[in-house]
Amino acid sequence: MPPAIRVEGLVKDYGDVRALDGLDLTVPEGSFFGLLGPNGAGKTTFISVLVGLVRKTDGTAEVFGHDVEDDYQQARDAIGLAPQEFNVDRFFPIKEVLMHKAGYHGIPEDEASERADAALKRAGIYDKRDVRFDWLSGGMKRRFMLARALVTDPDLLILDEPTAGVDVELRHDLWEVITDLNDEGTTVLLTTHYIEEAERLCDEVAIIDSGRNVTVATPDELTEKGGDTLTVFLESEPATPPELDDERIESLTVEGDELVIRTPSASELVPEVVRQLDAQGQTASDIDIERTSLEEVFVDLTRREDGDEGEATDDESRDDDEDDAREAEVHA
Ligand code: ATP
């Protein structure tokens, strides 16, 4: 079985703006995969290429082995997308919107009705089935976006910031629904700005920046990479700063009676530090170990040397792909 997503050397230029710059990524079938990156890193563009809303400039992109352009329909039929923006037909009852969508994917009417009910139940808005989209609350709209992504029973569920701006309760609810789907075998690709979300849900995370992947790893591997901060509080302020010698110490700063040590693994280093301090006539009164958070690792990996914050997604700068997008959105 081919991977759910495989892209190699993926490039997308919008006029002069290079949104994807040789992206390589493989998302294994069945995984819960997170895509993290600062604003403007190219996450939405990547998703848009996968679902055929945007034409790639170069490279390959396949979904379950189907080329996203040459085998567009097969690739697209495998994907359920919950986009960031509410691109919904607002004037029909939401169940009808789901049935239209199923119909567009070739599902007969009876089955479409059953699937629409099932998707609405799963997303927790079945009792709103006869209400039009405009009249739903913000949280219900998010639920509806998930229901719409699910109505075709996709093998690959793509969620572009599904919990942006929702309250804590709904966020947890959505996490549960998505996790259940993944447990049942659906591959999930999730973009998010909530690092905690990626840490909790994802088996693997890709951090992308300026249209390239910076790193791909499990959340645990990433935080391990960040290492620990070990703070040693001395009983009294030393007359001369203590000297510590161990190759596991990456940096040491002394401020008054506090030593701050950066190290890959603090717990292994503590006995040696205590021993060396003792030899210099110092006693530790307290010790604190802090693991670098995924958030700190993320900031570190994507910090731009030139201070460029990245270009925000700017509607005015969009080129003719927007017309493609509008056209395709009708069926999205
Ligand atoms: P965010 O986290 O803010 O949603 P993102 O990672 O999804 O950002 P993209 O929306 O893919 O990033 O944008 C990548 C780059 O491409 C940005 O510099 C953006 O301004 C630019 N861009 C995106 N769409 C278009 C377009 N249609 N026309 C011109 N430039 C675009």
Residues whose N, C-alpha, C, O or C-beta is under 5 A from the ligand:
A	BS01	ATP	Y14 V17 A19 G37 P38 N39 G40 A41 G42 K43 T44 T45 E311 A312 T313 D314 S317 R318 D319 D321 E322
